[in-house]
């Protein structure tokens, strides 16, 4: 297959230099693709699609009738990350998570960071993720955010930025594992040539981390995964992780609280549960503590948790650090708790709560992306360059009325990766979500989920809006000539 | 094992077996009609076999035709016992226990589901019913085979087998019950071959024709009843099914220790013991229908016992939570 027609375009391309030469790290893959006969790539893509349907690797679509399942489109061409670049990302993520964990713990206890005026007190009042019910709680081992999925993007300047933190119930890791399994069966030769860091040990690390949280009972800890049920959009992942960890997947009806412990109903009576990896939002966890109308929760769960008789991962209340205004303060948060400069930069962010930030945002509205603090999934957002004058003015009013609720960022040109389109390769924009486990130590899964916007020109990688995924390869070591390739964007 | 998980495995297995049995009934009836020179098409008894005649009459009217019965039993999503509904329910149950069953089982059941769905949407099920029904039967056999070959023969597997065997025993006894008048009439006309085509059909509904011939040779209504009800070696005979259901139930109770509530093992053992000592002449002279009716009642009560013993675990009376609830 001839790749000479591939257009790099005016973007950072993860596979090609600006002059069209493949980056050294991707050479084995490019050689492999070039050796395929015409049509072969399309055939392997079809094979991959079929394998996903057959295996029932699906997500549920909300808003359609119950039981509607779709496969997440999977693109064959992987995104390749060099060893040295990954090492920088990994260090940056570990630093960030360590600081955010200290921040959350501080917010629910002494709030020193606010007393020391490193962040404004509003930060708590304006956050939808703050849970007053969690004030004073000491989670097992002092860890709040056990599992994090941090979204990263690369801009035209070649720099990797943190786009947002997902500290509540980040999903998608099952696709990382399944994508890799699929790629190994479709392109075994390239794996030999490229030496790629494995991801398959994630479920083992996850279980180790969860067991580390268990209260001392003298017996082997019992870990379960708590799912809202089979109609949840991420049900496949809940089931997959439970299976791969070798633990029970439970629904709320399986659990009951009595005598100060959490129990599960088995065919042999009741068995005690020590650690719950819950994939249910804080609000629905326990109708006695949070939302009273929750049908998904376990009444009394929080009282057992507070007494230290069960561990919850992630800890309730971590959503406070997911807030987009808090995001803007992360460089200061890292500085405050660790005394370090941020290693993996934030997207330059203007905080509208601060006068300079507000002035800048209003002045440059048509060039900026404006985000509301507590919205996600692309809601409550203005993309200046793609908006009309009226929309900009409307947002200007909203910002002036409630500046605390908004941040402003430059519009990023996400990097691209060649993607199979009608049997040929075209550049499509991607982001990257690595997964971080915080237990005895901090573990970052090498790679993570590369999401790709399959529509031409689109920057939206969400699965609900035409996004797909790619396998992400982190090289075990860089090829000898790697220095040249890094020169351009170090 | 979680009670909910055991429950789902149980129903997954029952629904696969039920889909297979429905395919078997319909397929045999289609064949039977081709062998019947009369215009009298026997479709109503088929609806009766499934026990859903009231729902059928309400939605399709009083006259059972090949077209509407085929639709009702095969692709009617509103009929919870149609093939498509059974396979869907089996898959939904499997989906909720995917981490417990083997991935091969899931793969086979998902393939089964996709096959039935595509037959429904393409119209193939009506155009080539024979090949569709044999695909359904084959898919069910594959599922059972994959289950036996890939799932640890522990508690979950025993719930699978328990459910499959109970379902099969239930269906075989229903076939006998619906056709009993044909057989009984023959008994009263001893020595005359009333309608051997019908008997062959009854046997074929249980895939029993060839095995019956090997065992009993000539066609005799008495021997057919004996074979389908009391045989200890034929895998679709009621007694054979219930014996292995009983064995699985023992294995489950053995691994799950102390008993609370009713004892479904004892109920099932009692039914098996009765079948072991039953005599086909006595059964027919006192009334096959009455006998089968009692058998069904006992089976239902054993099923209820299984539900209460394993699936509906309740908070112990001594606990604080239980005390709070009763206050």
Interface residues (C-beta under 8 A of the other chain):
Chain A: X53 X54 X55 X56 X67 X229 X230 X235 X236 X239 X240 X242 X243 X248 X249 X250 X251 X253 X254 X256 X257 X258 X259 X264 X265 X266 X267 X268 X269 X270 X300
Chain B: X1 X2 X3 X4 X5 X6 X92 X95 X96 X98 X99 X100 X103 X106 X107 X110 X111 X114 X155 X252 X255 X256 X257 X258 X260 X310 X311 X313 X315 X316 X319 X320 X321 X322
